[in-house]
Amino acid sequence: MPPVAYIPYRNGSVSFSADSPPVYDPNRTVTPKDPTSGRDNNHGLEGLTITADGLTLYALMQSALNQEGGPNNPYRRQARLLEYDISNFVPVYKAEFVVTLPLFTDPTAKASKATKVAAQSEIHSLGDGQFLILARDSNAGHGGASSTSVYRHADIFDISGSSGATDIKSPTNDAVNGSVAFETGMLDAGITAAEYCPFLDFNINSQLGRFGVHNGGPQDSGLLNEKWESLAMVPVDGKEGKDGEWFLISLSDNDFITQDGELYLLPVSFSPLPFVFPFPLAASLAALTIHLSVLSPNGEEGCKSKTHDRCSTIERSTHADNISTRRISQRGRLPVQRRLRLQPRQPSSSVPDPSPEGCTAIIDFL
């Protein structure tokens, strides 16, 4: 069980009730609508990941606890991350951190309510205290009220010692109504959240159009689904990934749309390339594969930069199921599965260079 600070309370008692009536009793309601503390309605431990050695489990809240801004946009930014030692039969709660979720502007909302939090749907451990995180908007895409998503990313956050992230685990913070942030979402003094870096954007139409899919526009079979809810890393060589090349795979869920769908999973073959999904995708399910590789297995020298310069936004991204190649620049380190090492950026005529300093990686989108 997580710390009691996470448990939803109403009227002084534990209450896991939703704010919608059950089918068998449509007149039943709960008061108040939102828990006064603990996780918000339908916003639980959405992200789960285990380190490659199988010894540590991490669990991340979808957004902030209610006593820390959870019920309200744009205040629900401070999501708590739990760390458990699972090396033995009984998990041991070891540490706790805060991940400040990104903001986006909702073009369909009133100006006064347009700033919103991109709640997270999944995390994936990359080793060395670094993680992929799938942060996105909601109700935008295939099956949503709007067809245009404005934030749908696989980003990266870092809780390693060099990030300066504060371990907030304490009896006070983890007690009922325990809080590390104000209800307006501002962190308490002395607490540093995980370092957060924008990374891969799923919504780039200049790339999507090359494969017959799109973000925004008509609600047709080529429109990206609304809810992308998974991340996985698979070595390209089908073995251990010692060559530094990995597939990043994401699946969307059907979010109650599919009434009679099936998903067939068959053995995966990694040779010869290109990699192709070896299974048909059920109605309202879709998949994304991204091929990550580095230019050199050594040479991080020359790639140092100040902390505030390490997180420039990636310039190009795509979302498709066929092959494309694009050179992409990212300042600072690019942490992918045990922190891949990069070489100093070389001049390239194919992609604008936003900075004369930094590192370069190659990312092939599949």
Residue, then its C-alpha position, 0 to 999 in steps of 0.5 A: m500500500p502507498p503512504v496514507a497521504y495518497i489514500p483518498y479521504r472524504n469527510g474524515s474517512v477513506s473513500f475510493s468512490a468515483d464522482s459518477p453514480p454506479v450503473y445499478d444505482p444512477n441516483r447515488t452520489v458522493t459528497p463532496k465530489d472530490p476527495t479532500s486529500g489523497r489521489d484525485n478521482n481516476h488519477g492513481l498510480e498510473g506509471l509503473t516501471i522496474t529497473a533492468d536489474g529487477l531490484t527496484l520498482y517505481a510508481l508515479m501518480q498520474s498527477a498531483l494529490n488533492q492536497e497539493g493541487g490535484p482537483n484543479n488545472p493548472y495546479r495539479r503539476q506536482a506528481r509524486l514518485l515512489e521507489y520500492d526495493i523489491s529484491n526480497f519477497v516483501p517490497v520495502y518503501k525506500a524513497e519518494f520524489v516529485v515530478t513536475l508535469p509539463l503545461f500546455t495551452d488548450p485551444t478549445a478552452k476559454a482563455s482563463k482556463a486554457t493552461k492545463v497540465a499534461a498528466q502522465s500515462e506511463i513511465h519507463s526506467l532508463g537506468d541511472g535514475q532516469f526515466l521516459i515519461l508519457a505526458r499528454d493532453s486528453n480528449a484530443g484525437h480519434g474518439g475525442a471531442s477534438s481531433t487535434s492534440v497539442y501535447r503528446h510526448a515521450d519526455i525524460f526526467d531525472i532523479s539521480g544525484s546530479s539532478g538535485a531532486t529532493d527525497i521527500k520521504s518522511p512521516t510528515n509528508d506521508a501522513v494523512n493530508g501530508s503535503v509538499a506543495f500548496e493547493t496552487g501547485m507551488l512546491d514547498a521551500g527547500i524541495t527540488a523536483a526531478e529534472y524534466c526534459p522535453f524529448l519526443d513529440f508524437n504530433i508532428n504532421s510533416q512526418l505523420g503525413r508521410f505514412g498516411v496518418h495525422n494529428g488533427g483534421p477529420q475523424d478518420s482511420g488515419l487520425l491518431n488515437e487519443k490515449w497513448e498509455s504505454l512505453a517499452m524499450v526493445p533492443v534492435d539486435g534482439k539480444e542485449g542492446k550492447d550496440g546502443e540501438w533500441f526500439l521505443i514502442s508505444l501502444s494506445d488503449n481503446d478507452f472504452i471505444t472498442q466493443d468487439g476487438e481482438l489483439y493477436l500477438l506473434p513472435v517478434s523477429f528483429s532480423p533482417l531490418p526493417f522491423v515490422f509489427p508482427f501482429p494486426l492491431a485491434a480496432s481502436l488500438a494503434a502502435l508507435t515504434i521509434h528506433l534510437s541509436v547513437l553515433s559513437p559508443n564513446g566520447e561524451e567529452g565536449c558534451k558538457s553544458k549548464t543544467h538549464d541548457r541541457c533540456s532544449t526541445i527536440e526539433r523533429s519527431t514522428h509517429a508512424d509504422n514504416i521507416s524514416t530517418r532524421r538527424i536530431s539535435q539535443r543539447g546536453r546528454l541524451p539518456v536512453q537505456r543506461r544513458l547512451r553516450l553521445q559524440p560532439r555535434q557535427p555540422s549537418s545540412s539536413v537539419p537546422d542547428p539551434s546551437p553551436e554547442g552540444c551533442t548529436a544523436i541519430i533517431d530513426f523513426l519506424 
